[in-house]
Amino acid sequence: MPENPNKPGSDGSHRTDRGTVLDRIPMPPMSGEEALRRFDEQRSSDQECGTRVTPQSELSQLHPVMRLLALIGTLGLIVGVLIGVLYLIGR
């Protein structure tokens, strides 16, 4: 009796669940040096066009008053933890 090639345990070569999606995408071989060269070319062309992309943090996008409140809150939390640790040590 021949094995059913659709069974999960069979060794059929037409199975579609082997590897990930990235494994199935045909990509040309590229060395690390080639990838860095292409990255540098793309980066220099972006700077020449004036489309400089700078990553911005969420804090830099906040209103200045909200940044000040975040700073005060962070410092208050740090001071509170330090006072709590000193209290536990001194007890």
C-alpha positions as CSV (number, residue, x, y, z in Angstrom):
1,M,0.0,0.0,0.0
2,P,1.6,3.3,-1.0
3,E,1.9,6.1,1.5
4,N,-0.4,9.1,1.3
5,P,1.8,12.1,0.4
6,N,-0.7,14.5,2.1
7,K,-0.1,13.0,5.5
8,P,2.0,15.2,7.8
9,G,4.5,12.5,8.5
10,S,5.3,11.6,4.9
11,D,8.4,12.7,3.0
12,G,6.6,14.2,0.1
13,S,8.6,16.9,-1.7
14,H,5.5,19.0,-2.5
15,R,4.8,19.9,1.1
16,T,4.2,23.7,1.6
17,D,4.8,23.9,5.3
18,R,8.6,23.6,5.2
19,G,10.5,26.6,6.4
20,T,9.2,30.1,6.9
21,V,7.9,32.6,4.4
22,L,11.3,34.2,4.2
23,D,12.8,30.9,3.4
24,R,10.6,30.6,0.3
25,I,11.3,34.1,-1.1
26,P,13.9,33.8,-3.8
27,M,16.7,36.3,-3.0
28,P,20.0,36.8,-4.7
29,P,23.0,35.9,-2.7
30,M,24.6,39.0,-1.1
31,S,27.6,39.3,1.1
32,G,27.8,41.5,4.2
33,E,30.0,43.9,2.3
34,E,27.6,44.2,-0.5
35,A,24.7,44.9,1.9
36,L,26.7,47.6,3.7
37,R,27.6,49.2,0.3
38,R,24.0,49.3,-0.7
39,F,23.0,50.7,2.6
40,D,25.6,53.5,2.4
41,E,24.5,54.3,-1.2
42,Q,20.8,54.6,-0.1
43,R,21.8,56.7,2.9
44,S,24.0,59.1,0.9
45,S,21.3,59.5,-1.8
46,D,18.7,60.3,1.0
47,Q,21.0,63.0,2.4
48,E,21.7,64.5,-1.0
49,C,17.9,64.8,-1.7
50,G,17.4,66.5,1.7
51,T,15.2,63.8,3.0
52,R,17.1,63.2,6.2
53,V,15.4,60.6,8.3
54,T,16.0,61.0,12.0
55,P,14.3,58.7,14.5
56,Q,12.4,60.6,17.1
57,S,11.5,59.3,20.5
58,E,8.1,59.6,22.0
59,L,9.5,61.9,24.7
60,S,10.8,64.4,22.1
61,Q,7.3,64.6,20.5
62,L,5.6,65.7,23.7
63,H,4.7,69.2,24.7
64,P,7.5,70.9,26.8
65,V,5.2,71.0,29.9
66,M,4.5,67.3,29.6
67,R,8.3,66.6,29.3
68,L,8.9,68.6,32.5
69,L,6.2,66.6,34.3
70,A,7.7,63.3,33.0
71,L,11.1,64.4,34.3
72,I,9.8,65.4,37.7
73,G,7.8,62.2,38.0
74,T,10.8,60.1,37.1
75,L,13.1,61.9,39.6
76,G,10.4,61.6,42.2
77,L,10.1,57.9,41.7
78,I,13.9,57.5,41.9
79,V,14.1,59.5,45.1
80,G,11.1,57.6,46.6
81,V,12.8,54.2,45.9
82,L,16.1,55.4,47.4
83,I,14.4,56.7,50.6
84,G,12.5,53.4,50.9
85,V,15.7,51.4,50.6
86,L,17.4,53.6,53.1
87,Y,14.4,53.2,55.5
88,L,14.6,49.4,55.1
89,I,18.3,49.3,55.7
90,G,18.1,51.6,58.8
91,R,15.3,49.5,60.3
